[in-house]
Amino acid sequence: MKKLLYTTAALIALSACNNKPKDPKAELASLKKQQSEINAKIAALEQKTGGQDSSKVTDVSVVEVKQGSFTNYVQLQGSIYAQDNVTAYPQSPGTITKINVKVGQHVSKGQILAQLDDNVLRQNIAQAATQVSLNSTLYQRQKNLWDQKIGTEVQFLQTKTQYEASQKQLAALKQQAAMYTIKAPINGTVDQMDLKLGQVAQPGQTGIVIVNADNLKVKANAPESYSGRINQGDNVLVVLPDAADSLTAKLSFAAKVIDPASRSFAIEVKLPSRKTLRPNMTAVLKIADYTNKNAIVVPYKAIQRSEQGDYVFVDNNGVAAKKVVKIGRTYGGSAEILSGIAAGDKLITEGATEIEDGDRVKAVSDNN
């Protein structure tokens, strides 16, 4: 009986010891240890059974690889300039007495745009014209007499000389009078004019700006590093961001000399006549420096990198297959593939980062 009582007391004491509160830190450490052991056992079992759960299927987006044209562009920014952009100046100082054109008006080469005060000069011209008329009459009479052997040769030569001299003087005055006008040197449109009636115009200071908007070009500077990639005659896509317009053209000029200060060279593109084009507009030049008409082109986002090289995943009848690829040129989110995949392959574009070689996948089309 005493033995039974001692045994019961011992069990009660042991139970009391087991019901004492546990240390939270110790309990957390114990659980982490158990978790680590469980994860190690799971990894070992996965390795024995062939990797991850074969029943897992990952949804991915795919596109069919196709053969097509790939073009690489060099992109530069430039500005539109008018090839014919000139200022018409008077050739002599004078007061403006008449303005014949307005801003925005189309003018022709040689057209008188403005007139300067030339009253004194015109009086001189009228006087010179009268003198020419008189000298002409005297010359004709003296010539008739000389033809009849009347008079002396000296008299004939004097009247002839006086007549020719008066003609030259009149021509010089008329030429001088032309300097009192402002004429259009080219065909174009009056773009700027600050002239006013009564204003004193000065050569080289007061003029009328004329622009031929039908003869425009884009100017830009290309870095020295592009000297082997950009050549005259290259195809160019000219994008006009402000006009929401674009057009195709040819590179009309590429300088052969590198500017030593900027380490760049000048390029130009002649533009066709178009209403959306204006001088000083910003233009983006996309110059085609490489074209492959039979290239394998894929979205650049589908390419992944590792220490072993670049690779992609393709869908091989519901199973992801890793393909090592060799990349050529890249532009605009697309990449040229030189080797590794072929036309007809189902390229995985979305979800490729979540799979490994041999994983089961469920493909949907990718419209991007």
C-alpha positions in Angstrom: 0.0 0.0 0.0 2.8 2.4 0.8 4.5 1.5 -2.5 1.4 2.5 -4.4 1.1 5.8 -2.6 4.8 6.6 -3.4 4.3 5.8 -7.1 1.2 8.0 -7.3 3.0 10.9 -5.6 5.9 10.6 -8.1 3.5 10.7 -11.1 1.8 13.7 -9.7 5.1 15.5 -9.2 6.2 14.7 -12.7 2.9 15.9 -14.1 3.3 19.2 -12.2 6.8 19.6 -13.7 5.5 19.0 -17.3 2.8 21.7 -16.9 5.2 24.5 -16.0 5.2 27.4 -18.6 7.8 27.0 -21.5 10.3 29.7 -22.6 8.9 31.2 -25.9 12.4 31.7 -27.4 13.3 28.1 -26.7 10.0 26.9 -28.2 10.6 29.1 -31.3 14.1 27.6 -31.8 12.7 24.1 -31.4 10.0 24.7 -34.1 12.6 26.2 -36.5 14.8 23.2 -36.1 11.9 20.9 -36.8 11.0 23.0 -39.9 14.5 22.8 -41.2 14.6 19.0 -40.7 11.2 18.7 -42.5 12.4 20.8 -45.5 15.5 18.7 -45.8 13.5 15.5 -45.9 11.2 17.0 -48.5 14.1 18.1 -50.7 15.6 14.6 -50.5 12.3 12.9 -51.4 11.8 15.3 -54.3 15.3 14.4 -55.6 14.5 10.7 -55.4 11.2 11.1 -57.1 12.5 13.3 -60.0 12.2 16.8 -58.8 9.1 18.9 -58.2 5.6 17.7 -58.1 4.9 16.4 -61.6 1.2 17.4 -61.2 2.1 21.1 -61.1 1.2 23.0 -64.4 2.3 26.7 -64.9 0.3 29.0 -67.1 2.5 30.8 -69.6 2.1 33.0 -72.7 3.6 31.9 -76.0 4.1 33.3 -79.4 5.0 31.4 -82.6 8.5 32.2 -83.8 8.4 33.6 -87.3 11.0 34.6 -89.9 10.7 38.2 -91.1 12.5 41.5 -91.6 14.6 43.1 -88.9 16.0 46.6 -89.1 18.3 48.3 -86.7 18.1 52.1 -86.4 20.4 54.8 -85.2 18.3 57.5 -83.5 19.3 61.1 -83.5 17.5 64.4 -82.9 17.7 67.4 -85.2 15.9 70.5 -86.4 14.2 71.5 -89.6 15.8 74.3 -91.6 14.7 76.1 -94.8 17.4 75.7 -97.4 16.3 79.1 -98.8 16.0 81.4 -95.8 17.2 84.8 -96.7 16.7 88.5 -95.7 16.2 91.0 -98.4 18.0 94.3 -97.6 18.1 97.6 -99.4 21.3 98.4 -101.1 21.2 102.1 -100.3 20.0 104.0 -97.2 16.7 105.8 -97.5 13.2 106.5 -96.1 10.6 103.9 -96.8 7.8 105.4 -98.8 5.8 102.2 -99.8 5.5 98.6 -98.6 4.0 96.2 -101.1 3.7 93.0 -99.2 2.5 91.6 -95.9 3.8 88.8 -93.6 2.6 85.4 -94.9 2.3 86.6 -98.5 3.9 84.6 -101.2 6.4 86.5 -103.4 8.4 85.8 -106.5 12.0 86.3 -107.2 12.7 89.9 -108.3 9.4 91.2 -107.0 9.6 94.7 -105.4 8.7 94.4 -101.7 9.3 97.9 -100.6 10.2 101.3 -102.1 12.6 103.9 -100.6 12.5 107.6 -101.3 14.2 108.3 -104.6 12.6 111.5 -105.8 15.9 113.4 -106.2 17.3 110.5 -108.2 14.3 110.3 -110.4 14.7 114.0 -111.3 18.2 113.3 -112.2 17.1 110.4 -114.4 14.5 112.7 -116.1 17.2 115.3 -116.8 19.6 112.7 -118.1 16.9 111.2 -120.3 16.4 114.7 -121.8 20.1 115.1 -122.4 20.2 111.7 -124.1 17.3 112.7 -126.4 19.1 115.9 -127.4 22.5 114.2 -127.9 20.7 111.6 -130.1 19.3 114.3 -132.3 22.6 116.1 -132.7 24.3 112.8 -133.4 21.9 111.8 -136.1 22.2 115.2 -137.8 25.9 115.2 -137.7 26.0 111.7 -139.0 23.8 112.7 -141.9 26.1 115.5 -142.7 29.2 113.3 -142.4 27.6 110.8 -144.7 27.3 113.6 -147.3 31.0 114.5 -146.7 29.9 117.8 -145.0 31.7 118.9 -141.8 34.7 117.4 -140.2 35.3 114.0 -138.7 36.1 115.6 -135.4 32.6 117.1 -135.2 31.1 113.8 -136.0 33.1 111.9 -133.3 32.4 114.6 -130.7 28.6 114.3 -131.2 28.9 110.5 -131.2 30.9 110.5 -128.0 28.5 112.9 -126.2 25.6 110.7 -127.2 27.1 107.5 -125.9 28.3 109.1 -122.7 24.8 110.5 -121.9 23.4 107.0 -122.5 25.8 105.4 -120.0 25.0 108.2 -117.5 21.3 107.5 -117.8 21.9 103.7 -117.4 24.0 104.3 -114.3 21.3 106.5 -112.7 18.6 103.9 -113.4 20.8 101.2 -111.9 21.3 103.5 -108.9 17.5 103.9 -108.6 17.1 100.1 -108.4 19.1 100.3 -105.2 16.3 102.2 -103.6 14.0 99.2 -103.7 13.9 96.0 -101.6 13.4 93.1 -104.0 12.8 89.4 -103.3 15.9 87.4 -104.0 14.0 84.1 -104.1 10.6 82.6 -104.4 9.0 82.1 -101.0 6.8 83.5 -98.3 7.3 86.6 -96.3 8.1 85.3 -92.8 9.1 88.4 -90.9 9.0 92.1 -91.6 9.4 94.9 -89.1 9.4 97.8 -91.7 7.2 100.8 -91.3 6.4 103.7 -93.5 8.7 106.7 -92.9 11.3 104.4 -91.3 14.9 105.0 -92.5 16.2 101.7 -93.9 19.9 100.8 -93.7 21.8 98.3 -95.8 22.4 95.1 -93.8 20.2 96.2 -91.0 16.6 96.7 -92.1 15.2 93.9 -94.2 12.4 91.4 -95.0 12.8 87.7 -94.2 11.7 85.4 -96.9 11.5 81.6 -96.5 10.9 79.0 -99.1 8.9 76.4 -97.1 8.8 74.1 -100.1 12.6 73.4 -99.8 13.2 72.1 -96.3 15.8 69.8 -94.7 16.7 68.3 -91.4 20.1 69.0 -89.9 21.6 67.0 -87.1 25.0 66.0 -85.6 26.0 62.4 -85.3 28.5 61.2 -82.7 31.9 60.1 -84.0 31.1 56.5 -82.9 28.5 56.3 -85.7 30.9 57.3 -88.4 31.1 53.7 -89.7 27.4 53.1 -89.5 25.9 56.2 -91.1 26.4 56.8 -94.8 24.9 59.1 -97.5 21.9 57.4 -99.1 20.8 55.4 -96.0 17.0 55.1 -95.5 15.7 57.5 -92.8 12.5 57.6 -90.9 11.8 61.2 -90.0 9.5 61.5 -87.0 7.9 64.9 -86.1 6.7 64.6 -82.5 5.0 68.0 -82.4 3.1 67.5 -85.7 2.2 63.8 -84.9 3.5 63.0 -88.4 6.3 61.0 -89.9 7.8 60.3 -93.4 10.5 58.3 -95.1 13.5 59.9 -96.9 17.1 59.3 -97.8 20.2 60.7 -96.0 21.2 63.4 -98.5 24.5 64.4 -96.8 27.0 62.9 -94.3 30.1 64.9 -93.6 33.4 63.2 -94.0 35.2 65.4 -91.5 34.8 65.0 -87.7 34.4 68.3 -85.8 37.3 68.3 -83.3 35.4 70.3 -80.7 32.1 68.2 -80.6 33.6 65.0 -81.9 30.6 64.7 -84.2 29.9 65.0 -87.9 27.0 66.8 -89.7 24.2 65.0 -91.5 21.3 66.3 -93.6 18.0 64.9 -94.9 16.1 66.7 -97.7 12.4 66.8 -97.0 9.5 66.7 -99.4 6.9 69.5 -99.5 4.3 69.0 -96.8 2.0 71.3 -94.9 2.9 69.9 -91.5 6.6 70.8 -91.9 7.8 74.1 -90.6 11.3 75.5 -90.1 12.8 75.1 -86.6 10.6 72.1 -85.8 12.2 69.3 -83.8 12.7 66.1 -85.9 13.8 62.7 -84.8 15.9 60.8 -87.3 15.8 57.0 -87.3 18.6 56.0 -89.7 18.5 52.3 -90.8 22.1 51.1 -90.5 21.3 47.3 -90.6 18.6 45.2 -92.3 18.1 41.4 -92.3 15.1 40.5 -94.4 15.2 36.8 -93.3 15.8 37.2 -89.6 14.4 35.3 -86.6 13.0 38.0 -84.4 11.7 37.6 -80.9 10.5 39.9 -78.1 13.5 41.0 -76.0 11.6 40.3 -72.8 11.6 36.6 -73.5 15.4 36.3 -73.3 17.0 35.4 -70.0 20.7 35.4 -69.0 22.9 33.2 -67.0 26.6 32.6 -66.5 26.4 30.0 -69.3 24.9 32.5 -71.7 21.5 33.8 -73.1 18.6 31.4 -73.2 14.8 31.2 -73.8 12.1 28.7 -73.1 9.9 27.1 -75.7 6.8 25.1 -75.3 7.4 21.5 -76.4 4.0 19.9 -76.3 3.2 21.2 -72.8 6.7 20.8 -71.5 9.1 23.8 -71.1 12.4 23.3 -73.0 15.4 25.5 -72.4 17.2 26.7 -75.5 20.5 28.5 -75.5 20.4 31.3 -78.1 22.9 33.6 -79.8 21.7 37.2 -80.0 22.4 39.6 -82.9 21.1 43.2 -82.9 18.4 44.5 -80.7 16.1 47.5 -81.3 12.7 48.7 -80.1 12.0 45.7 -77.8 12.9 43.1 -80.4 16.0 41.0 -80.8 17.5 39.2 -83.7 18.3 35.6 -83.0 21.2 34.1 -84.9 21.0 30.6 -83.6 19.2 28.4 -81.0 15.6 28.5 -82.2 13.8 28.3 -85.5 10.6 29.4 -87.2 7.6 27.5 -85.8 8.9 27.2 -82.3 6.5 28.2 -79.5 8.4 30.8 -77.6 7.4 31.4 -73.9 7.2 35.1 -73.3 5.3 35.5 -70.0 5.9 33.2 -67.1 9.3 32.1 -68.3 11.0 33.3 -65.1 8.8 31.0 -63.0 9.7 27.7 -64.7 12.6 25.4 -65.2 13.7 23.1 -67.9 11.2 20.1 -68.0 8.3 21.8 -66.2 4.8 21.2 -67.4 3.2 24.4 -68.8 -0.2 25.4 -70.2 0.2 27.8 -73.1 -2.0 30.8 -74.1 -1.4 33.0 -77.1 0.5 36.3 -76.5 -0.8 39.2 -78.7 2.2 41.4 -77.6 
